[in-house]
Amino acid sequence: MRRASFIAIALVGAISAMAGPPPWPIQSQAAACSVLKRAAVTYHLSRRNLSGRYYCEPLGEAVDYFLVGLRYRTTPDELVGSNLIGWFAIRKSDGTVFDWDINEDKALPLHPRPPFEKVN
């Protein structure tokens, strides 16, 4: 039984390694959120690295995109007016992340932000 569990865990790890980061079809809001959380760190979507604190607020779906608000959990010592980082569109066909213009209802290219602020 124990050996079977080890083999199952190894198999899941191997499949995950083969899948790697997108491009692959994104089929759910949960998968879109996972892609967006990785993009938050890769593209410095917030001023500080908030890894482990990001969460998603679904905005809905467009024909080609999952629409998601990226937020972060605040700590008791933080004074923030809003924890919204922005609205994003994750393309269903390949997991590409775009900025979402909520006024125009359209996806715009995502550009990397400045590097994270250094924490002392």
Sine and cosine of phi, psi and omega as CSV:
sin_phi,cos_phi,sin_psi,cos_psi,sin_omega,cos_omega
0.00,0.00,-0.69,0.72,-0.03,-1.00
-0.91,0.41,-0.64,0.77,0.01,-1.00
-0.90,0.43,-0.64,0.77,0.02,-1.00
-0.89,0.46,-0.64,0.77,0.03,-1.00
-0.90,0.43,-0.68,0.73,0.02,-1.00
-0.88,0.48,-0.70,0.72,0.01,-1.00
-0.90,0.45,-0.66,0.75,0.01,-1.00
-0.90,0.45,-0.68,0.73,0.02,-1.00
-0.90,0.44,-0.68,0.73,0.02,-1.00
-0.89,0.45,-0.64,0.77,0.01,-1.00
-0.91,0.42,-0.69,0.72,0.04,-1.00
-0.88,0.48,-0.67,0.74,0.03,-1.00
-0.88,0.47,-0.67,0.74,0.00,-1.00
-0.91,0.41,-0.66,0.75,0.03,-1.00
-0.91,0.42,-0.66,0.75,0.03,-1.00
-0.89,0.46,-0.65,0.76,0.02,-1.00
-0.91,0.42,-0.61,0.79,0.03,-1.00
-0.93,0.36,-0.58,0.81,-0.02,-1.00
-0.92,0.40,-0.66,0.76,0.03,-1.00
0.82,0.57,-0.27,-0.96,0.05,-1.00
-0.97,0.23,0.25,-0.97,0.04,-1.00
-0.78,0.63,0.43,-0.91,0.50,0.86
-1.00,-0.10,0.77,-0.64,0.24,-0.97
-0.34,-0.94,0.36,-0.93,-0.02,-1.00
-0.89,0.47,0.67,-0.74,0.05,-1.00
-0.98,-0.20,0.85,-0.53,-0.16,-0.99
-0.92,-0.40,0.03,1.00,-0.02,-1.00
-0.45,-0.89,0.31,-0.95,0.08,-1.00
-0.88,0.48,-0.61,0.79,0.00,-1.00
-0.89,0.46,-0.69,0.73,0.03,-1.00
-0.92,0.40,-0.63,0.78,0.04,-1.00
-0.89,0.46,-0.64,0.77,0.03,-1.00
-0.90,0.44,-0.68,0.74,0.03,-1.00
-0.87,0.49,-0.69,0.72,0.03,-1.00
-0.89,0.46,-0.69,0.72,-0.02,-1.00
-0.90,0.43,-0.64,0.77,0.03,-1.00
-0.88,0.47,-0.64,0.77,0.06,-1.00
-0.91,0.41,-0.66,0.75,0.01,-1.00
-0.90,0.43,-0.53,0.85,0.01,-1.00
-0.85,0.53,-0.61,0.80,0.01,-1.00
-0.99,0.13,-0.71,0.70,-0.04,-1.00
-0.87,0.49,-0.68,0.73,-0.08,-1.00
-0.98,-0.20,0.16,0.99,0.04,-1.00
0.80,0.60,0.80,0.60,-0.08,-1.00
-0.93,0.36,-0.38,0.93,0.11,-0.99
-0.93,-0.36,0.23,-0.97,0.00,-1.00
-0.96,0.30,-0.47,0.88,0.03,-1.00
-0.86,-0.51,0.40,-0.92,0.06,-1.00
-0.96,0.26,0.94,-0.35,-0.03,-1.00
-0.95,-0.32,0.51,0.86,0.00,-1.00
-0.76,0.65,0.69,-0.73,-0.01,-1.00
1.00,0.09,-0.16,0.99,-0.01,-1.00
-0.92,-0.38,-0.15,0.99,-0.01,-1.00
-0.96,0.28,0.56,-0.83,0.19,-0.98
-0.53,-0.85,0.25,-0.97,-0.12,-0.99
-0.92,-0.40,0.53,-0.84,0.11,-0.99
-0.86,-0.51,0.96,-0.28,-0.02,-1.00
-0.89,0.46,0.73,-0.69,0.05,-1.00
-0.99,-0.17,-0.36,0.93,-0.01,-1.00
0.69,-0.73,-0.36,-0.93,0.02,-1.00
-0.74,-0.68,0.57,-0.82,0.25,-0.97
-0.95,-0.31,0.11,-0.99,-0.04,-1.00
-0.82,0.57,-0.71,0.70,-0.11,-0.99
-0.97,-0.25,-0.07,1.00,-0.14,-0.99
-0.70,-0.72,0.44,-0.90,0.32,-0.95
-1.00,-0.09,0.73,-0.68,-0.03,-1.00
-0.96,-0.27,0.80,-0.60,-0.19,-0.98
-0.62,-0.79,0.70,-0.71,0.18,-0.98
-1.00,-0.02,0.72,-0.70,0.05,-1.00
-0.98,-0.18,0.83,-0.56,0.02,-1.00
-0.79,-0.61,0.14,-0.99,0.08,-1.00
-0.67,-0.74,0.47,-0.88,0.04,-1.00
-0.98,0.21,0.76,-0.65,0.00,-1.00
-1.00,0.06,0.37,-0.93,0.09,-1.00
-0.98,-0.20,0.33,-0.94,-0.05,-1.00
-0.85,0.52,-0.46,0.89,-0.05,-1.00
-1.00,0.04,-0.04,1.00,-0.02,-1.00
-1.00,-0.03,0.71,-0.70,0.12,-0.99
-0.96,-0.30,0.95,-0.31,-0.02,-1.00
-0.76,-0.65,0.57,-0.83,0.09,-1.00
-0.99,0.12,-0.56,0.83,0.01,-1.00
-0.48,-0.88,0.59,-0.81,0.05,-1.00
-0.98,-0.21,0.22,0.98,0.02,-1.00
-0.98,0.19,0.83,-0.55,0.06,-1.00
-1.00,0.05,-0.61,0.79,0.05,-1.00
0.27,-0.96,0.06,-1.00,0.05,-1.00
-0.96,-0.27,0.68,-0.73,-0.10,-0.99
-0.70,-0.72,0.42,-0.91,0.07,-1.00
-0.88,-0.47,0.77,-0.64,0.05,-1.00
-0.93,-0.37,0.89,-0.45,-0.06,-1.00
-0.93,0.38,0.77,-0.64,-0.06,-1.00
-0.91,0.42,-0.57,0.82,-0.11,-0.99
-0.94,0.33,-0.50,0.87,-0.11,-0.99
-0.55,-0.84,0.03,1.00,0.05,-1.00
0.98,0.19,0.20,0.98,0.05,-1.00
-0.93,0.38,0.68,-0.74,-0.02,-1.00
-0.98,-0.18,0.71,-0.71,0.04,-1.00
-0.81,-0.59,0.42,-0.91,0.25,-0.97
-0.94,0.33,0.58,-0.82,0.04,-1.00
-0.92,-0.39,0.87,-0.49,0.05,-1.00
-0.99,0.11,0.97,-0.25,-0.08,-1.00
-0.95,0.31,-0.36,0.93,0.03,-1.00
-0.98,0.21,-0.59,0.80,-0.04,-1.00
-0.98,-0.18,-0.10,0.99,-0.07,-1.00
0.78,0.63,0.82,0.58,0.04,-1.00
-0.53,-0.85,0.44,-0.90,0.03,-1.00
-1.00,0.07,0.65,-0.76,0.04,-1.00
-0.83,-0.56,0.47,-0.88,0.00,-1.00
-0.83,0.55,0.63,-0.78,0.04,-1.00
-1.00,-0.01,0.82,-0.57,0.02,-1.00
-0.93,-0.38,0.64,-0.76,0.05,-1.00
-0.85,0.53,0.62,-0.78,0.06,-1.00
-1.00,0.03,0.11,-0.99,0.07,-1.00
-0.86,0.52,0.35,-0.94,0.01,-1.00
-0.84,0.54,0.36,-0.93,0.05,-1.00
-0.86,0.50,0.55,-0.84,0.12,-0.99
-0.91,0.41,0.55,-0.83,0.07,-1.00
-0.99,0.17,0.72,-0.70,0.03,-1.00
-0.99,-0.12,0.78,-0.63,0.00,-1.00
-0.99,0.11,0.00,0.00,0.00,0.00
